[in-house]
Amino acid sequence: MHGSAVHYGGKAHNLIRLQRHGVRVPQFVAIPMEWWGEPDPTKIQYCWKSIASECARMQSGADLVVLRVSAAAARQAIRQHAPLPQVREIIRRWIADTADQTTAIVRSSASSEDSGRVSSAGQYQSFTVPNTEAAIVEAYREVTAAFFGDMAVAYRDSRGVSQLGPRMGVIIQCLIRPLVSGVVFGCHPVSGDTDIVMIEAAFGFGGPILAGEITPDRIILGKADFSVRSSVLGTKSFREDVRAKGRRQRSKTTLASRRSLCLSETQIREIAIAYAEIEDLFGSPQDIEFCFARDGLWIVQARAVTATGRRAA
């Protein structure tokens, strides 16, 4: 697998680099961007150019209704056509190689996603599905169609990213069933201080943290020596877990678990060491998703910090 973002998109490119560096990431496969959109290129390209044209006219009062209609037509064109044979072959090989897995995550990896310029966080979609060909193919369609979501189109326009340039790759990834999940920032999201590492964590899956639905524990460390500068208990009022067929289930946490940090001192230090290695690899402050399962620490993804301020999901 080539590691270039030109072939696989920003998120997959980062995962490939992490894997080659020996960082423990969940097993995954990346579907190249070159294979996206080809089932009906004429219709999709027409919609694509219409979107770009409307965005270019925004300053002179472009019709937002026309923009949304073009985006919806592109989504429909993708959903109505079967993926290319090469895509199905990758999915079939994935299922054969992960026969012991019952659930998979299908995630976006756009060319403009998780880059040093823009993150596109929260603009595309991920799906937790049964690890079957039918379920993954359907999720693949939805992930690629989300490239033309109204919010995604508006986000690219607001960041000055050409609507004609980006492409959408897709990642299929093994589901890790975490005891604790969280995010790590290589700078303070408000002050921009790059001398600290900030960890936010809660029980179960990290989705509620990213969506701002739960208040996680927050630990701030000095980046030079990993000394704890502050720690604040979050409410951690519920946890989210994945059950059969990718179904997500939420349950209340106990009073005892809410009264203590969800990470041990050993785990906090392990995260800090892993973060330092990843920042050194990429050469800039990173925004990392992690989880602890029964078999230890996993790094789910890493992206460059693009700006200070609270991240999106």
C-alpha positions in Angstrom: 0.0 0.0 0.0 1.4 3.3 -1.0 1.3 5.9 1.7 0.6 9.0 -0.3 -2.4 11.2 0.6 -2.7 11.7 -3.2 -3.9 8.1 -3.4 -5.7 7.4 -0.1 -6.6 10.7 1.4 -5.4 12.5 4.5 -6.7 10.2 7.3 -5.5 7.0 5.6 -2.1 8.6 4.8 -1.6 9.4 8.5 -2.6 5.9 9.6 -0.2 4.4 7.1 2.6 6.5 8.5 1.7 5.6 12.1 1.6 1.9 11.2 5.0 2.0 9.4 6.5 3.8 12.4 5.4 1.0 14.7 2.6 2.8 16.4 -0.2 0.5 17.5 -3.2 1.3 15.3 -6.3 -0.9 14.7 -6.1 -3.1 11.6 -7.3 -1.3 8.5 -7.5 -1.2 4.7 -7.7 1.9 2.6 -9.6 2.2 -0.7 -7.9 4.6 -3.1 -9.5 7.9 -4.1 -8.9 7.1 -7.8 -11.7 4.5 -7.7 -14.3 6.9 -6.2 -16.9 8.5 -8.4 -16.2 6.4 -11.5 -19.4 4.5 -11.8 -21.2 7.5 -13.3 -18.4 10.1 -13.9 -20.4 12.2 -16.3 -23.3 13.0 -13.9 -21.0 13.4 -10.9 -18.6 15.7 -12.7 -21.5 17.8 -13.9 -22.8 18.2 -10.4 -19.3 18.8 -9.1 -18.7 21.6 -11.6 -22.1 23.1 -10.7 -21.2 23.2 -7.0 -17.8 24.8 -7.8 -19.4 27.4 -9.9 -22.0 28.3 -7.3 -19.4 28.6 -4.6 -17.3 30.9 -6.8 -20.4 33.1 -7.2 -21.1 33.2 -3.4 -19.7 36.7 -3.1 -22.2 38.0 -5.7 -25.2 36.3 -4.2 -25.2 32.8 -5.5 -28.4 30.8 -5.1 -27.9 28.5 -2.1 -30.9 26.4 -3.2 -29.1 25.7 -6.5 -26.0 24.7 -4.6 -27.9 22.3 -2.4 -29.8 20.8 -5.3 -26.5 20.1 -7.1 -25.0 18.5 -4.0 -28.1 16.3 -3.5 -27.9 15.2 -7.1 -24.3 14.1 -6.7 -25.1 12.2 -3.5 -27.9 10.4 -5.4 -25.7 9.5 -8.3 -23.2 7.8 -5.9 -25.9 6.0 -4.0 -27.6 4.6 -7.2 -24.5 2.9 -8.6 -22.7 -0.2 -7.4 -19.0 0.3 -6.4 -16.4 -0.7 -8.9 -15.2 -4.3 -9.0 -11.9 -3.3 -7.5 -13.7 -1.8 -4.5 -15.7 -5.0 -4.0 -12.5 -7.1 -4.3 -10.8 -5.0 -1.5 -13.9 -5.5 0.7 -14.0 -9.2 0.1 -10.4 -9.6 0.9 -10.9 -7.5 4.0 -13.7 -9.8 5.2 -11.6 -12.9 4.5 -8.7 -11.4 6.5 -10.8 -10.4 9.4 -13.1 -13.4 9.7 -12.8 -13.3 13.5 -14.3 -9.8 13.6 -18.1 -9.2 13.8 -18.0 -5.4 13.4 -16.1 -2.9 11.3 -15.9 0.9 11.1 -16.1 2.5 7.7 -14.6 6.0 7.7 -13.9 8.9 5.4 -10.4 9.8 4.1 -10.8 12.8 1.8 -7.8 14.4 0.1 -8.3 17.6 2.1 -9.1 15.8 5.4 -6.8 15.8 8.4 -4.2 17.9 6.5 -2.0 20.6 8.0 -4.3 23.2 6.5 -7.8 21.9 7.3 -9.1 19.0 9.4 -12.6 18.7 8.0 -13.5 17.2 11.4 -17.2 16.5 11.7 -17.9 17.3 8.0 -17.9 13.7 6.8 -19.3 10.5 8.2 -18.3 7.2 9.8 -20.4 4.1 10.2 -20.2 1.2 12.6 -21.6 -1.9 10.7 -21.6 -5.7 10.7 -18.4 -7.0 9.1 -20.2 -8.3 6.0 -19.9 -7.4 2.4 -23.4 -6.0 2.1 -23.1 -3.8 5.1 -19.7 -2.5 4.2 -20.7 -1.8 0.6 -23.7 0.2 1.8 -21.5 2.2 4.3 -19.0 2.8 1.5 -21.7 4.4 -0.6 -22.8 6.6 2.3 -19.3 7.7 3.2 -18.5 8.7 -0.3 -21.8 10.4 -0.8 -21.1 12.5 2.3 -18.4 14.2 0.4 -21.3 16.2 -1.2 -23.0 16.9 2.1 -24.3 20.5 2.5 -22.0 21.1 5.5 -19.0 19.5 3.8 -19.4 21.7 0.7 -19.9 24.8 2.9 -16.8 23.9 5.0 -14.5 23.5 2.0 -15.8 26.9 0.6 -15.2 28.6 4.0 -11.6 27.3 4.1 -10.8 28.3 0.5 -10.5 24.7 -0.6 -11.4 24.1 -4.3 -14.5 22.1 -4.8 -12.9 20.5 -7.9 -9.7 19.4 -6.3 -10.6 17.1 -3.3 -11.5 13.4 -3.7 -12.9 10.9 -1.2 -11.0 7.8 -0.1 -12.4 5.3 2.4 -11.0 3.4 5.3 -12.3 0.1 6.7 -11.0 -0.4 10.2 -11.4 -3.1 12.9 -13.5 -2.0 15.8 -11.7 -1.8 19.1 -14.0 -2.2 22.1 -12.6 0.3 24.6 -12.7 0.5 28.3 -11.7 4.2 28.0 -11.4 6.5 25.1 -10.2 10.0 24.5 -8.4 12.7 22.6 -5.0 14.3 23.1 -4.1 17.8 22.0 -0.5 18.9 21.5 -1.4 22.5 22.4 -4.0 24.2 24.5 -7.1 24.5 22.4 -7.9 28.0 23.6 -4.5 29.7 24.5 -2.5 27.8 21.8 0.2 27.0 24.4 2.4 24.3 22.7 4.3 23.5 25.9 1.6 21.3 27.2 -0.2 18.0 26.3 -3.9 18.0 27.1 -5.8 14.7 27.5 -9.6 14.4 27.6 -11.0 10.9 28.4 -14.2 9.1 29.5 -15.5 5.5 29.7 -16.5 3.6 26.6 -16.4 4.9 23.1 -15.1 8.4 22.4 -18.0 9.6 20.2 -19.8 11.4 23.0 -16.6 13.3 23.8 -16.1 14.4 20.2 -19.7 15.4 19.9 -19.6 17.5 23.1 -22.4 15.3 24.7 -20.4 14.4 27.8 -17.9 16.3 30.0 -14.7 14.1 30.1 -11.9 14.2 32.6 -9.2 16.7 31.6 -5.5 16.2 32.4 -2.9 18.8 31.4 0.8 17.7 31.3 4.0 19.5 30.8 5.3 18.5 27.4 9.0 18.5 28.5 8.7 16.1 31.4 5.1 14.8 31.4 4.5 16.3 34.9 0.8 16.7 35.7 0.0 20.4 35.8 -3.7 20.0 36.5 -6.5 17.4 36.4 -10.2 18.1 36.5 -12.9 15.4 36.9 -15.5 15.3 34.3 -19.1 14.3 34.9 -18.8 11.2 32.8 -22.5 10.6 33.4 -22.8 7.8 30.8 -20.8 5.5 28.6 -21.4 4.3 25.1 -20.6 0.8 23.9 -21.2 -1.1 20.7 -23.4 -4.2 20.8 -24.3 -6.7 18.1 -24.5 -5.6 14.4 -22.9 -2.2 15.3 -25.7 -1.0 17.5 -24.6 1.6 20.0 -25.9 1.5 23.5 -25.6 4.0 26.3 -25.7 3.3 30.0 -25.3 5.3 33.2 -21.9 5.2 35.0 -21.6 4.5 38.6 -21.1 7.2 41.2 -17.8 5.6 42.3 -16.5 5.8 38.7 -17.5 9.4 38.3 -15.6 10.4 41.4 -12.2 9.3 40.1 -10.2 9.8 36.9 -10.9 7.1 34.3 -7.2 6.9 33.5 -4.5 5.6 35.9 -1.2 7.4 36.3 0.5 4.6 34.3 -2.0 5.0 31.5 -1.6 8.8 31.5 2.2 8.5 31.1 1.8 5.8 28.4 -0.4 8.2 26.4 2.1 11.1 26.9 5.0 9.0 25.7 3.0 7.8 22.6 2.0 11.4 21.9 5.6 12.6 22.0 6.6 9.9 19.5 3.8 10.8 17.2 4.5 14.6 17.3 8.1 13.9 16.6 7.0 11.7 13.6 4.8 14.4 12.1 6.8 17.4 13.2 4.0 19.5 14.6 1.4 19.5 17.4 -1.2 16.8 16.9 -4.8 16.1 17.7 -5.0 12.3 18.5 -7.8 9.9 19.2 -6.9 7.0 21.4 -8.5 4.2 23.4 -7.5 1.6 26.0 -9.0 -1.9 25.5 -8.3 -5.0 27.7 -5.1 -5.5 25.6 -3.7 -2.0 26.1 -3.4 1.3 24.2 -4.5 1.9 20.6 -4.1 5.0 18.6 -7.2 5.4 16.4 -6.0 8.4 14.3 -3.8 11.5 14.3 -4.2 14.8 12.6 -2.3 18.1 12.7 -3.8 20.7 14.9 -5.1 23.3 12.4 -6.3 26.0 14.8 -6.9 26.7 18.4 -10.4 26.4 19.8 -12.7 23.5 20.6 -12.6 20.7 18.0 -15.6 19.4 16.2 -16.6 15.7 16.1 
